[in-house]
Amino acid sequence: MHGAAVPAAEDEYPDEYHDDVFPYAEAPDDGTPWQAPADLEEHLYELCEADDAYTYLRAIAVTGLYRPVSVAEIEPGATDRPVLTVDLPDGRRIAQMYTAGLLPRPHPEVVYEFVTLGTLAAELPDDIDLLVVNAATPCQQFYLTTDEERNVWADLHADLYVDDRLHDRIDTRRTGAPESPVLLHGLACGAHLCFANGDAWNTLDWHGAGHHSEIERLAEWWGVHDREDWLATQERLLNREVSPWYWDFVLGARTSLIEQFGPRVDPELWRQCVEVTIRDRMAESGGPDSPHEPGDDPELDDLVAALRGLVGKIIRYESRFRADDLLPPDGHVRTIAAWDIGRASKMARWGRGARYATHAELEAAVERASHAARSAYTSWEEFSAGYILGRCLHFDEEQFGAWYTTVLQAHRELTTDPDSPWLTVPFA
């Protein structure tokens, strides 16, 4: 079944079961301020202390919320997912919603779906009497669900909610991050994508854009429809088999020339090295009588022309990178491995959000991403340049448009913002 979550058999996945199905947090007994998991929850905590429910509403109108959904009530293939409710002793029914920073470690029996305040105003069932946001935490807030109240929600949504408004930013969790330096490093390998999507970079308790949206993301962008697809894609990314082989083949030819002749490589010598090497390899693989001289094999000639053209494309990109301080004045990109490694780091989390991956598989993939990055690069700046060149070769077509400018902005933020993982997690 497409979109099926990880099987919920406790005997098969015992480590997936835990007690933190719903968020829970206590304020300190000594009267000291509560350490909120992120900036939003800290702001909401302050508003609760000030008894300012309206400004609280304005804040969640901007960010949206997450609602728990029982996996047992999800119909195969259905996008409509029932609201999970609790009946109070006085007969009233309450629905609970949460902000992103408080979401717990994923549990096999409950998923979390993203919802806006506008959607709640229009679609929250009429038999629900109360809405509680961040129940059982120091930033808990209750709201009635009357028509008048819903009108306020709808108006705030119309005024304040903008798709992608919270993208292109660094989001660092203050609590709940893994302690392992290797896991933190592996998570930081996905910092470019976390920045672009506005995701917290340092959490393993991954819900992303909500369970259904994570499933849709993987299907639309990656052709991943189930656990088997995810496992195969994750492995290919970690093995650096998703990006075209010839990108690093061309870069490797320059590396061999640098080792022989020094850092300044003549572009035509580089092109000749690429051509001679690929023709020699084709001859070796096909035997001494295989056609490998120019004119012998039209398909090989086309490949050679494309590879020679790629040399020029890389030279032009690196020239722009130097002008934009992505590379030092004499710098160049040795490998595009980061393009696959960075996406592998995030693929592990997307797989977890879609419930295709177990927690153990998430951790293992993130650790492997860390080891792969450290085997290919020596700094976050070098890793970033490799990632950006891969992205540009994949999408940009030398337009230097949004596929380049947005990731350039991310690079600048990630290498200068004190909250960035690349300034808090050592590369080596």
C-alpha positions as CSV (number, residue, x, y, z in Angstrom):
1,M,0.0,0.0,0.0
2,H,1.4,3.4,-1.0
3,G,2.1,5.7,2.0
4,A,2.0,2.8,4.5
5,A,3.7,3.7,7.8
6,V,6.2,1.4,9.5
7,P,4.4,-1.7,10.8
8,A,3.2,-1.1,14.3
9,A,3.8,-4.6,15.7
10,E,5.5,-4.1,19.1
11,D,7.2,-7.4,18.9
12,E,8.8,-6.5,15.6
13,Y,9.8,-2.9,16.5
14,P,10.0,-2.8,20.3
15,D,12.2,0.3,20.3
16,E,9.5,2.3,18.5
17,Y,7.2,2.1,21.5
18,H,7.6,4.5,24.3
19,D,5.4,6.5,26.8
20,D,5.8,10.0,25.2
21,V,2.8,9.7,22.8
22,F,1.8,13.3,23.5
23,P,3.9,16.2,24.6
24,Y,4.5,16.7,28.3
25,A,6.6,19.3,30.1
26,E,6.6,20.8,33.6
27,A,7.7,24.2,34.7
28,P,10.5,24.2,37.3
29,D,9.4,23.9,40.9
30,D,11.9,26.5,42.1
31,G,10.2,29.3,40.2
32,T,12.9,29.7,37.6
33,P,11.8,30.3,34.0
34,W,10.9,27.2,31.9
35,Q,13.5,26.3,29.3
36,A,11.3,26.2,26.2
37,P,12.4,24.0,23.3
38,A,12.4,26.9,20.7
39,D,11.8,30.6,20.3
40,L,8.1,30.2,19.5
41,E,7.4,28.2,22.6
42,E,9.3,30.7,24.7
43,H,7.2,33.5,23.3
44,L,4.0,31.6,24.0
45,Y,5.1,30.8,27.5
46,E,5.7,34.5,28.1
47,L,2.2,35.3,26.7
48,C,0.7,32.7,29.0
49,E,2.4,34.3,32.0
50,A,1.0,37.6,30.8
51,D,-2.5,36.1,30.3
52,D,-2.5,37.4,26.7
53,A,-4.5,34.8,24.8
54,Y,-5.1,37.0,21.8
55,T,-1.4,37.6,21.0
56,Y,-1.0,33.9,21.5
57,L,-3.5,33.4,18.8
58,R,-1.7,35.8,16.5
59,A,1.5,33.8,17.0
60,I,0.0,30.4,16.1
61,A,-1.8,32.0,13.2
62,V,1.6,32.7,11.7
63,T,3.2,29.3,12.4
64,G,0.3,26.9,12.2
65,L,-0.1,23.9,14.5
66,Y,0.1,20.1,14.6
67,R,-2.7,17.8,15.5
68,P,-2.4,14.2,16.7
69,V,-4.1,11.5,14.6
70,S,-4.6,7.9,15.6
71,V,-3.0,5.6,13.0
72,A,-5.8,3.1,13.6
73,E,-8.3,5.6,12.3
74,I,-6.5,6.5,9.0
75,E,-8.2,5.0,6.0
76,P,-5.9,3.7,3.3
77,G,-5.5,6.3,0.6
78,A,-7.6,8.9,2.4
79,T,-6.4,12.4,3.0
80,D,-9.2,13.3,5.5
81,R,-7.9,12.3,8.9
82,P,-10.2,12.3,12.0
83,V,-9.5,14.8,14.8
84,L,-8.3,13.1,17.9
85,T,-10.5,14.3,20.9
86,V,-10.9,13.7,24.6
87,D,-14.2,13.8,26.5
88,L,-14.1,15.7,29.7
89,P,-16.0,14.6,32.8
90,D,-18.5,17.5,32.4
91,G,-19.5,16.1,28.9
92,R,-17.6,18.7,26.8
93,R,-15.3,17.5,24.1
94,I,-11.8,18.9,23.6
95,A,-9.3,18.8,20.8
96,Q,-5.6,19.1,21.4
97,M,-3.1,20.9,19.1
98,Y,0.6,21.5,19.5
99,T,3.4,23.8,18.2
100,A,6.3,22.2,16.4
101,G,8.9,22.5,19.1
102,L,6.9,20.4,21.6
103,L,6.2,17.4,19.3
104,P,7.4,14.2,20.9
105,R,9.4,11.3,19.5
106,P,7.3,9.6,16.8
107,H,5.2,6.7,18.0
108,P,3.8,3.9,15.9
109,E,0.2,4.5,16.9
110,V,-0.1,8.3,16.5
111,V,1.0,10.7,13.8
112,Y,0.9,14.5,13.7
113,E,-0.6,16.5,10.9
114,F,0.0,20.2,10.2
115,V,-3.0,22.5,10.3
116,T,-3.5,26.2,10.0
117,L,-5.7,28.3,12.3
118,G,-7.8,29.1,9.2
119,T,-8.4,25.4,8.5
120,L,-9.4,24.8,12.2
121,A,-11.9,27.7,11.9
122,A,-13.5,26.1,8.9
123,E,-13.2,22.4,9.5
124,L,-13.0,21.7,13.3
125,P,-16.0,19.5,13.9
126,D,-19.0,21.2,15.6
127,D,-19.2,18.7,18.4
128,I,-15.8,19.9,19.8
129,D,-16.3,22.5,22.5
130,L,-12.7,23.4,23.4
131,L,-9.4,23.7,21.7
132,V,-6.3,23.4,23.8
133,V,-2.9,24.3,22.4
134,N,0.2,22.7,23.9
135,A,-1.7,20.8,26.6
136,A,0.2,19.6,29.7
137,T,3.0,22.1,29.1
138,P,3.9,25.5,30.6
139,C,2.6,27.2,27.5
140,Q,-0.8,25.6,27.5
141,Q,-3.7,27.7,26.3
142,F,-7.5,27.0,26.0
143,Y,-10.0,28.5,23.5
144,L,-13.7,28.1,23.0
145,T,-14.8,27.0,19.6
146,T,-17.9,29.2,19.2
147,D,-18.7,30.8,15.9
148,E,-17.5,34.1,17.2
149,E,-14.2,32.6,18.2
150,R,-13.8,30.8,14.8
151,N,-14.4,34.1,13.0
152,V,-11.4,35.5,14.9
153,W,-9.3,32.6,13.9
154,A,-10.3,33.0,10.3
155,D,-9.5,36.7,10.3
156,L,-6.1,36.2,11.9
157,H,-5.3,33.5,9.4
158,A,-6.2,35.7,6.5
159,D,-4.1,38.6,7.9
160,L,-1.1,36.7,9.1
161,Y,-0.6,33.3,7.5
162,V,1.7,33.1,4.4
163,D,2.9,29.9,2.8
164,D,6.7,29.5,3.1
165,R,6.9,32.6,5.4
166,L,9.1,30.6,7.9
167,H,11.4,29.2,5.2
168,D,15.0,30.4,4.7
169,R,16.0,30.6,8.3
170,I,18.1,28.8,10.9
171,D,16.0,27.0,13.5
172,T,17.9,25.5,16.5
173,R,16.1,23.6,19.2
174,R,17.1,24.5,22.8
175,T,16.2,21.2,24.2
176,G,16.0,17.6,23.1
177,A,18.9,17.6,20.7
178,P,21.0,14.4,20.6
179,E,24.2,14.4,22.7
180,S,26.2,12.3,20.3
181,P,28.7,14.5,18.4
182,V,28.5,12.2,15.4
183,L,24.7,12.5,15.2
184,L,24.9,16.3,15.5
185,H,27.5,16.4,12.8
186,G,25.3,14.2,10.5
187,L,22.3,16.3,11.2
188,A,24.4,19.4,10.4
189,C,25.1,17.9,7.0
190,G,21.5,18.6,6.1
191,A,21.7,22.2,7.2
192,H,21.2,23.6,3.6
193,L,17.8,21.9,3.3
194,C,16.8,22.6,6.9
195,F,17.5,26.3,6.2
196,A,15.5,26.3,2.9
197,N,12.5,24.6,4.6
198,G,12.7,26.5,7.9
199,D,13.2,23.2,9.8
200,A,14.9,22.7,13.1
201,W,18.3,21.2,12.2
202,N,19.1,19.4,15.5
203,T,16.2,17.1,16.3
204,L,15.7,13.5,15.6
205,D,12.0,13.7,16.8
206,W,11.0,14.4,13.2
207,H,7.5,15.3,12.0
208,G,8.5,17.7,9.3
209,A,5.5,19.3,7.5
210,G,3.1,16.7,9.0
211,H,2.8,13.0,8.3
212,H,0.7,13.2,5.1
213,S,2.8,16.1,3.7
214,E,6.0,14.1,4.3
215,I,4.5,11.2,2.4
216,E,3.5,13.6,-0.5
217,R,7.0,15.2,-0.5
218,L,8.8,11.9,-0.9
219,A,6.4,10.8,-3.6
220,E,6.5,14.0,-5.6
221,W,10.2,14.8,-5.5
222,W,11.7,11.4,-5.1
223,G,9.3,8.8,-6.4
224,V,9.3,7.2,-3.0
225,H,6.0,5.6,-2.2
226,D,6.7,3.1,0.6
227,R,9.3,1.8,3.0
228,E,11.1,-0.3,0.4
229,D,11.5,2.8,-1.9
230,W,12.8,4.8,1.0
231,L,15.4,2.2,2.0
232,A,16.6,2.0,-1.6
233,T,16.8,5.8,-2.1
234,Q,18.5,6.3,1.3
235,E,21.2,3.7,0.5
236,R,21.8,5.2,-3.0
237,L,22.3,8.7,-1.5
238,L,24.6,7.5,1.2
239,N,26.6,5.6,-1.4
240,R,26.7,8.8,-3.6
241,E,25.0,7.0,-6.4
242,V,22.2,9.5,-7.1
243,S,24.2,12.3,-8.7
244,P,25.6,11.5,-12.2
245,W,28.9,9.7,-12.0
246,Y,30.6,12.0,-14.5
247,W,30.5,15.1,-12.3
248,D,33.1,13.7,-9.9
249,F,34.8,12.0,-12.8
250,V,35.5,15.4,-14.4
251,L,36.6,16.9,-11.1
252,G,38.8,13.9,-10.4
253,A,40.6,14.5,-13.6
254,R,41.6,18.0,-12.5
255,T,42.6,16.6,-9.1
256,S,45.1,14.2,-10.8
257,L,46.5,17.1,-12.8
258,I,46.9,19.2,-9.7
259,E,48.9,16.4,-8.1
260,Q,51.2,16.3,-11.1
261,F,51.5,19.9,-12.1
262,G,50.4,22.1,-9.2
263,P,47.2,24.1,-8.4
264,R,46.9,26.0,-11.6
265,V,45.5,23.7,-14.3
266,D,45.2,24.8,-17.9
267,P,41.5,24.3,-19.0
268,E,42.5,22.7,-22.3
269,L,44.8,20.3,-20.5
270,W,42.0,19.4,-18.2
271,R,39.6,18.8,-21.2
272,Q,42.3,16.6,-22.8
273,C,42.8,14.6,-19.6
274,V,39.1,14.0,-19.4
275,E,38.9,12.9,-23.0
276,V,41.9,10.7,-23.0
277,T,40.9,9.1,-19.7
278,I,37.3,8.3,-20.7
279,R,38.4,6.9,-24.1
280,D,41.1,4.7,-22.5
281,R,38.6,3.4,-19.9
282,M,36.1,2.5,-22.7
283,A,38.9,0.7,-24.6
284,E,39.9,-1.2,-21.5
285,S,36.3,-2.3,-20.7
286,G,35.5,-3.2,-24.3
287,G,38.8,-4.9,-25.3
288,P,41.6,-3.8,-27.6
289,D,39.4,-3.9,-30.7
290,S,36.6,-1.7,-29.3
291,P,36.0,1.6,-31.0
292,H,37.4,4.4,-28.9
293,E,39.2,6.8,-31.2
294,P,37.3,10.0,-32.3
295,G,34.8,9.1,-35.0
296,D,34.7,5.4,-34.2
297,D,31.7,5.6,-31.9
298,P,29.2,8.4,-32.2
299,E,27.8,7.8,-28.7
300,L,31.2,7.9,-27.2
301,D,32.0,11.1,-29.1
302,D,28.8,12.7,-27.8
303,L,29.8,11.7,-24.2
304,V,33.3,13.2,-24.7
305,A,31.8,16.4,-26.0
306,A,29.5,16.6,-23.0
307,L,32.3,16.0,-20.6
308,R,34.5,18.6,-22.2
309,G,31.6,21.0,-22.0
310,L,31.2,20.2,-18.3
311,V,34.8,21.4,-17.7
312,G,33.8,24.8,-19.0
313,K,30.6,24.9,-17.0
314,I,32.4,24.0,-13.7
315,I,35.1,26.7,-14.5
316,R,32.3,29.3,-14.9
317,Y,30.5,28.3,-11.8
318,E,33.7,28.3,-9.7
319,S,34.5,31.8,-11.0
320,R,31.2,33.0,-9.8
321,F,31.7,31.2,-6.5
322,R,34.9,33.0,-5.9
323,A,33.3,36.4,-6.8
324,D,30.6,35.6,-4.2
325,D,33.1,34.4,-1.6
326,L,31.8,30.8,-1.7
327,L,35.4,29.8,-2.6
328,P,38.7,31.5,-1.6
329,P,40.5,33.3,-4.4
330,D,42.4,30.2,-5.5
331,G,39.9,27.7,-4.4
332,H,38.1,25.0,-6.4
333,V,35.6,22.2,-5.7
334,R,37.2,18.7,-5.4
335,T,34.0,16.7,-5.2
336,I,30.3,17.1,-5.4
337,A,29.7,14.3,-2.8
338,A,28.0,16.8,-0.5
339,W,25.1,17.1,-2.9
340,D,24.2,13.5,-2.2
341,I,25.4,13.4,1.5
342,G,23.4,16.6,2.4
343,R,20.3,15.1,0.9
344,A,20.9,11.8,2.5
345,S,20.9,13.5,5.9
346,K,17.6,15.0,5.2
347,M,16.2,11.9,3.5
348,A,16.7,10.0,6.8
349,R,14.4,12.6,8.5
350,W,11.9,12.6,5.7
351,G,11.7,8.9,5.9
352,R,11.1,9.1,9.6
353,G,8.4,11.7,9.1
354,A,6.6,9.5,6.6
355,R,7.0,6.5,9.0
356,Y,9.0,4.6,6.5
357,A,12.0,4.6,8.8
358,T,12.5,3.4,12.3
359,H,14.3,5.6,14.9
360,A,17.3,3.2,14.7
361,E,17.4,3.5,10.9
362,L,17.3,7.3,11.2
363,E,20.2,7.4,13.6
364,A,22.2,5.0,11.5
365,A,21.7,6.9,8.3
366,V,22.6,10.2,9.9
367,E,25.8,8.7,11.4
368,R,26.7,7.4,8.0
369,A,26.2,10.8,6.4
370,S,28.6,12.3,9.0
371,H,31.3,9.7,8.2
372,A,30.8,10.2,4.4
373,A,31.2,14.0,4.8
374,R,34.3,13.7,6.9
375,S,35.9,11.3,4.4
376,A,35.3,13.7,1.5
377,Y,35.8,17.2,3.0
378,T,37.8,19.1,5.7
379,S,35.5,22.0,6.5
380,W,31.8,23.1,6.4
381,E,32.8,25.8,3.9
382,E,34.2,23.2,1.5
383,F,31.2,20.9,2.1
384,S,28.9,23.8,1.3
385,A,30.7,24.6,-2.0
386,G,30.4,21.0,-3.1
387,Y,26.7,20.9,-2.2
388,I,26.0,24.2,-4.1
389,L,27.9,23.1,-7.2
390,G,25.9,19.8,-7.3
391,R,22.6,21.7,-6.9
392,C,23.6,24.1,-9.7
393,L,24.6,21.4,-12.1
394,H,21.3,19.6,-11.3
395,F,18.9,22.5,-11.6
396,D,20.4,25.9,-12.5
397,E,21.7,25.4,-16.1
398,E,24.1,28.4,-15.7
399,Q,21.2,30.8,-15.2
400,F,22.5,31.9,-11.8
401,G,18.9,32.3,-10.8
402,A,16.9,31.3,-7.7
403,W,18.5,27.8,-7.7
404,Y,21.8,29.5,-7.0
405,T,20.9,32.8,-5.2
406,T,18.8,31.1,-2.5
407,V,21.5,28.6,-1.6
408,L,24.1,31.4,-1.7
409,Q,22.0,33.1,0.9
410,A,21.8,29.9,3.0
411,H,25.6,29.5,2.7
412,R,26.2,33.1,4.0
413,E,23.8,32.6,6.9
414,L,25.1,29.2,7.8
415,T,28.7,30.4,7.9
416,T,28.1,33.6,9.9
417,D,25.0,33.2,12.2
418,P,26.1,32.3,15.7
419,D,23.2,29.9,16.0
420,S,24.3,28.0,12.9
421,P,25.2,24.3,13.3
422,W,28.3,25.1,11.2
423,L,29.6,27.4,13.9
424,T,28.6,25.2,16.8
425,V,29.4,21.7,15.5
426,P,33.1,21.2,14.6
427,F,33.5,19.6,11.2
428,A,36.5,17.5,12.0
